[in-house]
Amino acid sequence: MRRLLFVILFVSQCFFVYSSNSKRDSLKQLINVPSDSLTYDVLYQLGEDYISDYPDSAIYYADQILKSENLFFDSVFTMKANYLKGKASYRSSDYSNSIKYIEKAILYCVKNHEKEKADCYNILGNSLIEIDNYKLSLSAYFTSLNIRNGLKDSLLISASLNNIGNVYFQMQEYSKALDYYNQSLVLKENANNLQGIAVMRNNIGNVYHKMNDSLMALSSYLKALDIIEFENNVDWKPILLENIGQLYLDCCDINKCMVYYHRALIESERKGDKISIASVKSSLAIAYLKNGDYNASLGLFEEALTKAKEIGVARIELDCYYYMSELYEKKNNFEKSIQYFKKYDKIRAKIYRENNSKEIAEIQAKFQLDKIDTENEVLKQRNTIQRLEIDKQKTRGLYFFSLGVLILSLLIYSIYISRFRKKHNKLLTEKNKIISDRNKSLTSLNATKDKFLSIVAHDLKNPFNAVLGFTDLLIDRYDELEDSMRQEYIEIVHKSALHGSLLLDTLLTWSRSQMGVMEYNPIIINASQLIEEEMEGLEEKAYAKGISLELNEINASLVYADSDMIRTVVRNLGNNSIKFTEERGRIIFSVKAEEGKAIISVEDNGVGIRPEDKIKLFNLDSNYSRPGTSNEKGTGLGLILCKDFVEKNGGEIGVESREGVGSKFWFTLPLRVNEIEKKSSTLERVEEECIV
């Protein structure tokens, strides 16, 4: 199968629909009207009017828009001008500049111009497929399709589906191509767009042709032909007729093949389409070549070659030179065969340099070998001795090649064994490290468990002993005790139960943290608001000791942390300050932002901490605890729990204190910076659009 021609469904890419009766001269007269927006609009209309015939003129008018001094404040026309330059560059086959300008246009697309944005991505996909960058082309087409789905424009959606099918066709993923072509066909049928249906039938026929399903391919082609058979304004009818002829040629039905090729030639000549004329004559010449009519084939090849050179279509020149070389080889004219093959090779090298594609490189290597084989065949026929010498050289070369393969195989095997051993040793080392780390973790967990049991056995036992002791006294001597004494015993029982409950709650929270069952759910938090809410919960305890609570907010801070954990930290630090501050004291809560983090502190003018006791505060092994100014009891776990929660939220905790003066406990949390959030959101949106 030599080639198939598929039809790209062109849809108007203009941002606005302008009157078809507008004349270029009348538009040029409006340029001098003193209005920036009108001037931009006229220049844009002129560019769109020129783009089909004179793309360079379209680029000129787009540059006139961009050179305006007042354009800085008009992102819409900046976007339009870059779009116009990108579209004109695509028409001129300047695909790299087309991509550059379209990417600029996308940057200037504002929220209310979704259609224009979809058109930009569509042109971007067209340019990318021309340089064989199929993955990025698919990404651009899918982005355009997603936007057009939101706009609910079935015509544009159908065009995007067809374009995606074309990419998969070029990638030889024919099942996917067929799927998207069929989706586009359904939309065309729903809109009763007959020419659009014919286009999709042609492209679907191409897929079946490539999949070697000749019956389905022929059925699709003929359905397309039925639609446009009697239409005179269908420019791509010769393409369809040539595809049908190619199908019959591949099925070895030369007679039907020539019928459709001749019809394609008649249509091409009637329309004056030089490219189509050259292509059909080339195809027809190949058919005559396969049928053994070398003279007719040669004449058509020469006509096709002349026409291809005139219009500058290197692909057709390439085909003509290749098959003319094959023709002369079959006529045993090896000198001319090599002569045309060299011309073929020269054109192919030129295409390779221009496209710089992997596919052309592979074709170059393949036909270079064909050229060498052809030259060798000529030499073999001229000189039997040379042929024998060549055979000897081949045998000798095969021997050395086999020896080289053997040596290389041994070398590769040795390298493989060496790498396997290294990989195995590395794996063992990694597993040993994992085992060592788990042993350390288990040792730490055992130490934590022992400490937990020690606290439960010692600290939790005391309040329950007090409850049991005083309730026994109340039961045994209730009638003997005075009312004041009974009231005092009940208060002691209540305080002991309250202390036990607080200790048990702290132990459970701490144990859940150590076992890793507490969920970490960070959100954006207003640090000042959270502190105010926790201060309200501490007011009753502070009021009982006549202590004032104040909030010093240096600057507002939004932090990214787990709200429940940070509340526990603020509450514990506040309780500690109340516990160790004398009556009528003062506690200041403060929050400030500094160097990308929020610093939250709780400062009191209480009894302070001795230097030798500071190192014990956050250490589980020391279990440091002492009674408060009103003989309040503690668990020794509050500050350890605070340290654990702060570190889980990516912060640090510390203390500054002087005995007899007061203490200041502080901790840090990461700020939630708005600019970082915006940039992250933008990157995530771009990745979603390109991942499809």
Protein Blocks (a to p, Z undefined) as FASTA:
>chain_A
ZZdcdddddddfbfbdcdfkbcfklmmmmmmpccfklmmmmmmmmmmmmmmmmmmlmmmm
mmmmmmpmklmmmmklmmmmmmmmmmmmmmnopaklmmmmmmmmmmmpcfklmmlmmmmm
mmmmmmmmmnopaklmmmmmmmmmmmmmmnopaklmmmmmmmmmmmmmmnopaklmmmmm
mmmmmmmmmnopaklmmmmmmmmmmmmmmnopaklmmmmmmmmmmmmmmpcklmklmmmm
mmmmmmmmmnopaklmmmmmmmmmmmmmmnopaklmmmmmmmmmmmmmmnopaklmmmmm
mmmmmmmmmnopaklmmmmmmmmmmmmmmnopaklmmmmmmmmmmmmmmmmmmnopaklm
mmmmmmmmmmmmmmmmmmmmmomklmmmmmmmmmmmmmmmmmmmmmmmmmmmmmmmmmmm
mmmmmmmmmmmmmmmmmmmmmmmmmmmmmmmmmmmmmmmmmmmmmmmmmmmmmmmmmmmp
cfklmmmmmmmmmmmmmmmmmmmmmmmmmmmmmnopaccddddddfklmmmmmmmmmmmm
mmmnopacddddfbacdddddfklmmmmmmmmmmmmmmmpcehiacddddddeehiacdd
dddfbebpafklmmmmmpmklopacddfkopacehlmmmmmmmmmmmnopacdddddehk
accdddddddddfklmmmmmmmmmmmmmmmZZ
